[in-house]
Amino acid sequence: MSSKIRVKAGDVEIGGGAPITIQSMLNVPSTDIEGSVKQAKELENAGCQIIRIAIPDMNAIKLIEAIKKEVSVPIVADIHFDYKLAIEAVSAGIDKVRINPGNIGGDDRVHEVVKACRSRNIPIRIGVNSGSLEKSILAKYGSPTAEALCESALFHASLLEKFDFYDIVLSMKSSTVGTMIKAYELASKKCDYPLHLGVTEAGTERMGLIKSSAGIGSLLLHGIGDTIRVSLTDSPLKEVYAARDILKAIDIDTSGVKFISCPTCGRTRIDLISIANEAQKRLANCKKSITVAVMGCVVNGPGEAREADIGIAGGDGVGLIFKKGEIIRKVSEEKLLDTLMEEIEKL
């Protein structure tokens, strides 16, 4: 159930059936303008479609112009508590604001932010998580439950709706995958706003990717969600690669190579693990929309992977090259990978 409401951050549309977009956030100190610009360019080149930057103080406003000069993707200002930072970010040319209206003061301050954003058609993302819940909501539910997260997000949205502002994106992140999934499921039934998916504080690369895949992937497979951010205690570049892989795994992104390989077994007589890893590395920048299979033996090679455009199946020191299940060549193990790449070039 993609949202009915569609908003625009710069030239990127979010919600209302628009393609799922990938986000990440700079982790260079906001005082390092040169480093921030460099990382923003790297993220754009890696496929990040929306970049968020922390704006902790007025000095950080300088980041906005500096980054926008060098990248073409929309930039989001991440702001907490100080409504003046949001207004200054808008004046500096930000494309989207992330702020929780309930944390910036009374209606007059909320109204000022709304007026600034409306004047330039800038959407606002409301981002609640387990640590940001209002005391009253926390007391009502006893803990940061899915219901509490959803109620908090809708409460913040209501503060903007008072002023007829509806260019809103909601996020309800939790570090607990089940809670996060349920919160977004509830929100998808209660509102039409675009939903920004993510598992917050997901952890370091390995566990963070597993938790994000489970949470984000599950929701997207059920039609819930419009933009995603994989949160890792690691390089933001790895967040972008992980997000791309999640979209590929669930067939939302069908561009480029779809790579399949078998888990190996006692029948395997070639170094399939090394071959598969090297093949995937060589194909990382291949733009052809093809399925490539690397299989351990003839039992699950041409047969099990017959739908692959091209693939290999290992033998005893040799391998078979096959296309759509049909064997086309037999080569030695040493030449197997190079031959596979040569055949892919021909496709």
N, C-alpha and C positions, 0 to 999 in steps of 0.2 A: 504494500500500500504506500507507494511513493506519495509525498505530500501533494496537496492540491495547490498550495500557494507556491509561486516561484519568485525568487528574489535574484538580484544581480549584484555581484561583487566585481566591480570593473566590468570586464567583458565576459565574465564567467557566470553562467546561470546555475542556480542551486534550487533543486526541488521541482515539483510540477512536471515530473517526467523527464527532466534534463539528465544527461549522463552523470553517473556517480563521479565525483571529483576527489582527488587526493590532496591532502593537506599535510603540512609539517610546520615546525616552529624553530626559529633560530635558537641556538644555545650558546652563541658567542655573547660575552658581556655587552650590555647595551651601550657601554661607554666606548666600545671598540667599533667605530663606524667602518673603518676599512675592512676589518675582519667580518663584520656583519654583511657588508656588501658582497664580499668574496663568497661567503657561505650561501647567501641568497642566490647568487648566480649559479653556484654548484647545484643547489636544489632545483632550480628551474631546468637546468640541463639534464638532471636525473629524472625529470617527469613530474615534479611537484607542480600542482595547478593553482594552489592558494598557499601563500606563505604568511605565517603569523609572527609578529615581533612583540616582545615585551616593551611596554612604555611605562616604566616605573616612576619617571619624573619628567619635568619639562625639558631637561637636557636631551632626553631620548627622542624628543620630537624631531630632532635633526636627522635621525635615522630614516624617517619617512621619505623625504626628498632625495636623500643620497641613494637609497635602495631603488626607488621608483625610476631614477635616471638610468639604472643599469639592468633592470629586469622588466619583463612585460606582463608577468602574472600579477594578479591582485594581491595587495598587502593588507593584512588585518592587524589592527592595533589591539593588543591585549592589555586591558586596563582594569584596575581594581580601586574602588573607593573614591577616587578623585574625579569628579565630573568635568572639571576644567581640562583635564588631560584629554578627555574624549572630544571636547569642543576644539581644542588646539590641533588634535590629530586630524579632525575633519578639515580644518582650515589648511593643514599642511598637505592635503590630498590623499588621505587614507581611503581605501576602497571598502572597508568593512570595520566595524567596531565590535569587540567582545567585551561586554560589561554586564554586570548584574544590577539592574535599576534599583533594587531594594537596598543596595549597599552604598549608594551615592548621596543619600539625603532625602529631603522631602520632594513633593510633587513639583515644586518650582525648578529644582535642579534636573529632575527627570525630563521636564518639559523643555528645558534649555538644550539638553542633549538631543531630544526628539526633533526640535526645530532645526538644529544644526545638521543632523543626518538627513532629514526630509529635504532640506534645501539642496542637497547634492545627491539625492537618491541613494543613500548609503544604508545598507542593512545593518541590523544589530544582532549579534549572537549572544544569547543568554546561556551561560555555561554554569550549571550547578553540579556539585559532586558531594561525596559523603562528608567532606570537611567544611562545606559552605552552607549547610542547612540552617535555617532560622531556628532560634531556640524554641519558638512555639510549635513549629512543625516537628522538631526533634522530640519535644515533650509529648506531642500527640501520638507519635508512632513508637517512641521508645528507643529507636535506633535508626540508622540511615537505610531504611527499607526502600524498595522500589517505589512504593506508594508515596513515601516521603519525598523522594527525588522528583517524581512527576509533579506532585502538588507544588513543590517549591518552584519548579520551572514555569508552571502555569501561573503561579502567583506573580512572578517577575514579569511575565508576558502581559498580565493584566495591567500592570503599572504603565506599560507603553500603550496598551489599547485604550486607556483613558483619554489619550490624546490622538486617537484615530491613527495610530501607527501600527502597521501590520507587516512591515518588511523585516520579519523576525526569523531567526534560525534558533532552534533549541538543542541543547545537549544535556544529558543526564548521566554523567560518567561515574562509574564505581570501579574499584579495584577487584571487586567480586563479580565474576563473569555472569553468574545467574541473576544477580541483582540488576546489573546493567541491562541484560536482555529484557527482563520483565519491565523495567522502567520505560524503556523505549516502546515496548509493546503497548503499555498503558497509554503513553503519550500519543501513539499513532491512532488510537481509538478516540482520544479526547480532543485532538486539535488537528488542524490542517497545515501547520507550519513545517518547513523543511527540518529534517533531523540530522544533526552532526553526530556521527557514531564514533565511539572510542571507549577503550578500557583504560581508565586512568591509573597511573602508578603501576603499570603492568609488569615492570621489572626489567632486567637486563635482556640482552638480545634473544636468547633461546626461549626463556619462559614468557617474555613479553610478546614474542611472536606467536607462541602457542595460545596464550590467553586472548590476544587480539584476533587471531584467526577464528577461535571458537565463538567469541562474542560478536565481532563484526560480521563474520561469514554467516553465522546463523541468522542474524537479522536480515541481511541482504538477500539470503535465499528465500526468506519469507516476504520479500518485497518491502521491507522497512529500512529506511535510511536513504540519504541523499548526498552526503559527503562524509569522508572518513579521515581519521588521523590515527595511525598506529603509534602509540607512545612507548618509546624504548629508552632505557638509561644507556644511551649510546649515541652515535652520530645520527643527526637528522636524515642524512642520506640513506642510512639503513632503514629508517622509518618509511621512506618513499619506496625503496625497493621491496620492502615487506608488504606495503599496501598494494603495489602493483601485482605482487605474487598472489595475494589473497584474491584480487579481482580476476586474475587468470585462473586460479584454482576452481572458482565457482562459475567460470565461463561468462562473466560479465565483460571482461576484456578478452576479446578473441584475436587481438592483433599479435603479430610476431609468432615465434615458435612455441608450440605446445610440446613439452618434453615429457616422455614417459619412459620409465625403466623398471625392470623387475628387481625384486629384493635379493636375488641369487639364492641358490640352494646347492645341495651336494652334487647336482648334475653339472654345475658350472665348471668349465675347464679353461677359461680365460680370465684375465684380471679385469673383470667387468666393472668393479667399483671404480678403479682408476680411469678406465675408458669412459664410463658414464660421467664422472666428474669433469674430465677434460673436454668431453663433447659439449656438455652444458656450458662450460666456460667459453669455448670457441663460438658457440651459438648465441651468446649473450646479446650481441648487437645485430643479429640477423633480423631483418624486417619482414621476411617472407612469412605469410600466414600458413604455416605447415605444421603437421604433427610428425615428430621424430621419435622413433622408438629404439632403445638400446636394451636388448634382451639377452639373457644368459645362455639359452640353449634353444635347440630347434623345437622342443616341446611347447614352449610358450613364446616362441619367436614369431615367425610368419603367421601362425594360426591365431594366437591370442591378440597380437597387435596388427591384425590384417587391415584395420582401418587407418593405420599410420600411412602417411604419404611416402615415407622412406624409413628404413631402420636396419639394424644389424642383429644377427642372432649368432651367439658364440658356439664354437665346436671345440674339438680337442686341439688347441693351438691354431685354429683357423676360425673363420667367421663367414657368414652369409650376408650379403646385402640384398634386401628385399624392398619392393615397392608395392603397396596395396596388397600385401600378402603373397606376391609373386616373387620368387627368387630370381635375381638378375646376375649376381656375381658371387664367386667364392674366392676369398683372399686370405693370406696369412694374418695371424694376430697382429704382427708388427705393422702391417699396411692397412689394417681394418679402419682405423679412425680417419686416416688421410683419405682413403677411398670413399668413406661415408661423406666427408666434406666435399670431395670432388663431385659426387652424385647430387648433393644438395645444391651445389653451384649450378648444375644443369637444370634444376627445376624452375 
